[in-house]
């Protein structure tokens, strides 16, 4: 096989490995993002932002911000109570529940952190009790480990460097042979 044929084969192999890895790379790693935006639930308008990080060390890495306004746009009231629950959708597991604390800087924003103990899909439920009644809504989120690739991705991360090194050494040897002749 010619050098050009080997290079095309190597490039095709790398592309194939990338395609095989693509379905695993759909998780989230970054700043919070909205999963519910201005949804009317009962007498409230509710938004839910999340950074759904899974953790192995039993720390609550799944972070949730609930923004609540009355239907008319006013603040929800000091006696409004918000709780957030997470239930795994991809396997049996216990429901994680936390009371969301109101944020001092923004009275209509509440924060809760939950333990998401594995990567996968979780159903998040927001329960709201306030002077205008009760309301709830749900959303599904994919939890992933924050900035930590799985061990299965290690070969895919190392392979490009090995291939580039191989091609570089091959080019050096070919150049040396030309100079010797």
N, C-alpha and C positions, 0 to 999 in steps of 0.2 A: 504494500500500500504506500502511496506517495505521501510526502509530508503534508501537502495540501489536503489530501483525503483524511489524514489523521487529525488535522486541525479541525476540519469540518465535523468529523466524528466526535471530537472532544467538545466542540461548541454545542452540537446536538445533545450530547449527554448532559452537559450543564443545564441546557434549556429544559430537558426532560426532568431533571432533578428539581429544578425550580417549579415546574408545573405540579410535581408530586407534593411539594411542600406548601404550595399556595393555599390549599384548604385549611391547613393548620395555622396559617398566619392571619386569620381573620379577627383575632382578639384585639383588645384595646390596651394601649399603654400610652398615657398622655394625660392632658388636663381633663377635668370633668366635661361632660357633654349632656345635652338635654335628651331625655327619653319621653317626656310628656311636656307639651308646651301649651299653656293657656287652655287647658281642658276644663270645661264647665262640669262640675260635679256638685250636685245639690245646689246650695246657694253660694258656692265658692268657685273661683277661677284658680286652678292649681297647675303648677309646673314642677317637674321633678328633674333634677340634674344628678348625675352620678359619676363616680370614678370607681367602677366595680372590680377592685383588686382582690384576688384570692390570696390567702396566706396559709402557710403550714405551721406557723409558730403560735397559733391561737390568738393572735391580735386581730382586732376588728379592722380589716383593711378595706372593706366595702364602704365607701362614703356616699352619703345621700343628702342632697339639699332640696328641701321642699319649699317652694315659694307659694304663699297663700294670700289671696285677696278676696274680699267679698265680691259678689257679682257686679256691684256698682263701682268696683275699683278701689274701695277704701280698705284700710288695714283690717285684719280679721278680728282684732280684739285681744285684750290681754289674757282672757280666760280660755283662749283657744288651745286645744291639746292636739298634737300630731304624733303619730307613731308610724314606724316603718317596719315591715316584716319581709323576710326573704325566705323563699322555699325553693329547694333545688328541683329542676324540671327533668334532669337527665338521669337521676337515680333516687332511691329512697333516702330520706334524711330528715332531720328535725328542722322545724321552722325557727329561724332566728328572728328575734323581735327586739326593738329598742324604742324608747320614747325620744322623739326629736326635741332637742333643746332650742329655744328661740335664740336668735343671734342678736346681741346688743346693738350692733351697728345697723341692722335692718330688721325692724320688728315683724315684718311679714315673711322672714326667712327662718327656716328651722333646719337643724343639722342632726343627723344620726349616723353612727358608724356600726356596721354589722360584721360578724365573722362569716366570711364566705370561704369555706374550708377546702374547696377544690375548684378547678377550672370547669366551666360548663355553663349551661343556661340556667338562670334563676328567675323566678317570678317575684317581682317586688310589689308589695301592696302598701299603699298609703292610707291610713285611717285618720279621719279628722273629726274632732268633736269641738263645737264652738257655739256661740250664742245664736247663730243662724241655723243650728241643727247639725246633723252628722252627715258625713260623705266619705266615700272611698273610691279608689281607682287602682288599677294594676298596670304593670308594664313588664316586659321580659327583657333581661339584660344578659350579655355574655360576660362571665367573670374570667379574668386571666391573671396570671402572675405578673406583677409589675416589673418590667425590664429584666426578666429572667427567662432566657430561652430554655426550653425543655431539653433533656439529654438527647432526645431523638433528633434534634436539629444540629447537634455538634458535627456530625460528618458533613452536613450541608454547609456549615460555616467554614470548615477547614478545607474542604475540597477545592474551592477556587484558588486558594493560596498554593496548594500543592500542584495544581495544574499550571498555574502561572510560573511557579518555580521550575517545573519540568520543561516548559516551553523555553524559558530563559536559558537554562543549562543546555538544552538542545541547540539553541541559536548560538550560544558561545562556542560550543564544540564545532558547529558547522563553520563559523567564522574562523576558528583556529585552523581547521582543515584547509580552508581556502588560502590562508596566509602561508601555510606550509608548502602548498603546491606551487 
